[in-house]
Amino acid sequence: MSSSKHIRLTSHAGSQRALALQWGAADPQVRGPIVGGAAHAAERNVIGTYGGSYSVYRALAVAAGNLSQQHRPDLTNTDPTSAIGPYPQWQDPKRIVSMDPWGAQSAAHFASAIAAGHDVRPTVAITQAQVILPEVIDALRLGRLHADGKLLTPQGAAAVTKIAIEPVWYLPGVAERFGCSESALRRALFEETGGMYPELVTRNDLKVFLPPVGGHTAYIFGNPADLANPDVPLTARVHDECNGSDVFGSDICTCRPYLTHAIEGCITGAQQGGVGLVIYSRKEGRALGEVTKFLVYNARKRQPQGDTAEQYFARTECVAGVQDMRFQELMPDALHWMGIRHIHHLHSMSNMKYDAITGSGISVGERIDLPESLIPEDAKVEMTAKVAAGYFSRTEGVSAEALAQTKGRGLTQPQG
């Protein structure tokens, strides 16, 4: 090995070059920066590298010679367009365990560390944008929404503050959320990734992990500072990714209708003096992935009796081993990061989401069901199955006839 780039072992003991991290510290200087660059292993104070799932694409770019491994981002003029926090929840090491509260202003808070040569990068980015959806344009045309020239233009463009959040996991806190030991969590993460991160089992001194999974995107309608004010009505939806419906309009599920219905509610709420929030989480196919999702589609539709509510979750479990892997234990962290203490109008019928939010200390005023008129015909099997399985707490949006069809069929509740 003639070059130092070939001896970058990452399972050795800690280095004096690595900066200390004190998770949950109120002062960012005491907490310390996340240092997750791949070029200098001795400097890293975390397991994994920046970019979440995109770190693999970065590796391909390096391997292809298109990207220098020594590249450091020029963060000039990349600072957030809106300030978020700090809020009291940031000081609780158990309240936020899956993202870096200081990740949006890393360049400002940790300028001295960057100047000293440490590879400190933002894990949160905040910008301004407009979103244009056909459903919002239709709501304008039908008179359900009204253009005000600020929050919503006559052409149907809605002004939003848009936030991208990469996952940053504090392993002791994540383990506690899932009711397991930190060692069991580390072992499972190491084994189920094929040993991709040996530090999980060799570096117990490193408590923070940058996992190769998708993060969240938040869309705020109105003033972001109002999210932390419980006196300002908040309309919100936490939405799990469904590429087929959200992007391509598949009518086999209700994902896009619920998403756009919630966005309409967020715009209306913001125009009435409140604030709206949609958090979009990358958990495709109930976090089972699209390959498993499509296999389940085939298995359900090829049954002798066709696609039925009573076999909806059974066929998923046969293929995937579980009915749902969208564990919601980490989901409330982004809400706490925004300072949210009360959600007045929650667009969700999911008990798992509701229980995770309220169980984390955030109160909810009302839950808003998806109107039955917005449920595609081919999605009624899914809705009926979820209601009968106890996935939803209420039955608005599903006809009495559909519920009667599943009565007594012994559907089991999805795991999560």
Secondary structure as UniProt FT lines:
FT   HELIX           4..6
FT   TURN            16..17
FT   TURN            23..24
FT   HELIX           28..31
FT   HELIX           41..43
FT   STRAND          47..48
FT   TURN            50..51
FT   HELIX           52..54
FT   HELIX           55..63
FT   TURN            64..65
FT   TURN            69..70
FT   TURN            76..77
FT   HELIX           88..91
FT   TURN            93..95
FT   TURN            101..102
FT   HELIX           103..105
FT   HELIX           106..109
FT   HELIX           111..115
FT   TURN            116..117
FT   STRAND          124..132
FT   HELIX           134..142
FT   TURN            154..155
FT   STRAND          157..165
FT   STRAND          169..170
FT   HELIX           171..177
FT   TURN            178..179
FT   HELIX           182..192
FT   TURN            193..194
FT   HELIX           199..202
FT   TURN            204..205
FT   STRAND          208..210
FT   STRAND          216..221
FT   HELIX           224..228
FT   TURN            230..231
FT   STRAND          234..240
FT   HELIX           243..246
FT   TURN            247..248
FT   TURN            251..252
FT   HELIX           255..271
FT   TURN            272..273
FT   STRAND          275..281
FT   HELIX           284..287
FT   HELIX           290..301
FT   TURN            304..305
FT   HELIX           309..311
FT   HELIX           312..320
FT   TURN            329..331
FT   HELIX           332..337
FT   TURN            338..339
FT   STRAND          342..346
FT   HELIX           351..359
FT   TURN            360..361
FT   STRAND          363..367
FT   HELIX           372..374
FT   HELIX           377..379
FT   HELIX           380..388
FT   TURN            389..390
FT   TURN            396..397
FT   HELIX           400..406
FT   TURN            407..408
//
